[in-house]
Amino acid sequence: MKISIVIPAYNEESSIADTIRAALAQDYPDFEVIIVNNASSDKTAEVAARFPVRVVTEEKKGILFARERGRLEAKGELVANLDADCLPAPHWLSTGAKYFTDPEVAAVTGPYDYYDGTRVFRKVSFASQRGIYRLVNNLMDLLDRGGILIGGNNMIRASVLEAAGGYNTKIKFYGEDTDTARRVSEHGRIVFSKDFVMRTSARRFKTEGTVKITSYYLYHFLKAGVLPAIGFDKGTQVENEL
């Protein structure tokens, strides 16, 4: 299956080159890389254009506008999502693609490895994702109540994304991956694989604080994922109050 790697980028001229190099180094035989320049005011588009990738522009600022533009541009049967500070290993696509031999699998995701975080933060975060996140995803799957998707580390069938209505552009940022997971899970299983690892930056935790960011993620996971799953269907109306 052909895979489309979609990378939204807003003012990422300092990091986008490394991410593109890692994306292009995949050992998978059939893929494309799409950079969505999301209303950047720096040289993100110019830097990206130096590489053999497709660069498209989305003037509506917001991660979901960028993801949706990338989805519409994608030609692959699978859509693989990266953030502009991610550094996928060469076997990333190959690791994810193998799960789609099962027709019941709609998406695969896995843990972040915050490579530039402190030693303690990196180990605790990685261990909790591989353990707790996977357990929660399996439980939600068992109960037919959604699942977990890591926003910058997932692969989804293009047909499933289309059937699910694409990405929810009403959401600004927090809760976007949970909302997507809930709607995708209606069309098949979400696999949380401990081996589908993504190296990414801990810069948001450093600038905004670990406690603050963690509380935001938890709040929006409950609001966009758990509450709609048990009957309080407000996941499509998330407006990031926090």
N, C-alpha and C positions, 0 to 999 in steps of 0.2 A: 504494500500500500504506500502511496505517495504521502509524505508528511509535510505540512506547512508549519514552519516555526514562525510565530508571530511575536514581535518584540515592540511593545509601546515604549516611546521615549520622549520625555519632556525635559529639555535642557540637560541632556546627558552627554555632552561633548567630551567630558573627561573620562567616562567609563564605557561608552558604547562600543568603542573599537575593540576592547578586550572581550566584551560579550560576543560581538560578531565573530571574532577570530575563533572563539570556543565553539560557537554554533556551527561555523563552516568546517570545523575539524571533526565532525561526526563521522563514525564509521558506517552509518546506515547508507544504503545505496541510492535512495530516491527521496530527496527532500528539497525544499526551497526555504529561503529566509526572507521574511517580510519585516521591514522596519517601518513602524507607524510613527512618523514625526508628529507629535501631538502639540501643535501650536508653540513650538520651541522658539525662544528669542535668542538662542545662542547658535553655535555651528553644528548642532547635532546632525542635521540633514547633510551638510557638506562632508562631515567625517564619515557618515554611513555610506555616502555615495562613492567613496574610494574603494569599496569592496563589491564583490559580485553578488549583490543582494538587491531586492526590490525595495525602493524607498517610496512610500506614499505619505500623503499629508492629511491629517485630520485636524481641522481648525477648531472644532468644538473641544475645549479643554476638559479632560477627565479620562481616567483609566478605562472606563467602560465604553466611552465613545471610541477610544483608540482600539480596544479589543474588538469591538463590533466592526469597525472599519477593516481591521485585519482579517476577521472572519469572512467578510464579504469579498475580500481580495484573494483569499486562500483558494488554491487549486487542489489541495491534497484531500485525501479521504480522512485523514486525521489532522487535527489542529493542535499543535504543541505550543503552550504558552510559557514564555520567559519574561522576566523583568530585565530592565536595562543594566542592572548591576549583577546579573547572574553569570556563573561560569560553569556551564555544563561539561561533564566529563565526555570524552569521545564516544563512549558506549551509551550515552543517555538515551538517544532515540531508539537504539536497538533494544535496550532494556525495557523501555515502555511499550514498544511495538509488539513484543511477544505476547502480551496479555490479550491483544485483540484477535488472536486466533480463536478465542472463545466469543461466539456471536452475542452472548448475553452481557459482555462487558461494554459499558458505554464510555467509561473514562478510567484513567489511572493517574494516581498522584503519589507523592512521597515526601519525605522530610527535607527541610532546609538544613544545611550545614553552614552556620554563620562563621565563615573562615576568618574574618577580621575581628570577631568578638573576643572578649576575655576568655581565658581557658575554662573557668568555671561556667560562665554563661554558655559557651559553646557546647560543653559536655552535657549540661543539664537540659538545655533546649533540645539538643539532638536526641538524647535518651527519652525525653518525655514525648517527643513527636513519634518516635519509632514504637513506643509502648502505648501511651495513652491515646494518641490520635488514632492509631490503627485499631485499638480496642473500641473506641467510640464509633469509628466508621463501620466496623463490622457489626456492632450492635444496632446501629441505625439501619444498616442493610438488612439485618435479620428481621427487624420490626417493620421493614418497608417504610422507613421514615427519613429519607434523605441520605446524606453522607457528608464527607469532608473532602474539599478540594483545596490544595495549596495554590494560591493565585499565580505565582511565578514558577510553578513546577507541576504542570499537569498536561495531559494529552487526552483529547476528547474526539469522538467520532464526529465528523462534520455533519453527517446526516442527523445525528442526535441534537447537535446544537441548533440546526435548522428546525427540527421538530419541536424543540423547547422554546423557540421564539428568539434565539440569539441571546446576546447579553443585555442585561437590564440597565439601560442608560439613565434610569431614574436614580440609580445609586451613585454616589460621588466616589466613595472609596471603601470604607470599612463595611464588611458584610457582602461584598460583591462575590467573593468566592463561595460563601455559604449559600447565597441565593442561587448561584449557578448550579451548585451541587444539588440543591433541593429539586430544581427543575430537570436537571439531567438524569437524576436517579429515577424519574418517572418513566424513563425509556431504557433502563438497563442498570447493571451493577456498576458501582464505583469501587475500584480496587485501590487500597492504600498499601503500597509496597515499600517495605523497609529498604529495599535495594535501589529504588528509583530516587536517588539522592541528588540534591541540587546545592552546589556551593553558591552562596549569596552573601551580600554585605549586611552587616548589622548596623549600618549607618543611621537608620531611623530610630533604633533603640538608643543609640548614642546621643542623638540630638534631642529626642523627645522624652527619653526616660523609659526604662524597662517596665516599671509598674504601670505607667500611663498607657503605653502601647498594649501591654498584655490585657489590661482592663477593657480597652476599646475593642480588642479582638473578641474577648469573651462576651461582652455585651452584645455585639452585633452577631456573634454566632448564635446566641440564644434568640435574638430578635428575628434574624433573617432565616434561621434554620430550625431551631427546636420549636419555637412557638407556632410557626406555620405548619410544622410537621404534626403537631398534636391538635390542630384545628383552628388556631388563631392565625388566619392566612393574611398576614400583613407584611410578608417578606418582600413584596414588590413595591412597597411604599417607603422603604428605608431612605432617610434623608440625612443620615449622619448628624444627629443632634449633638453628640459629644464633640 
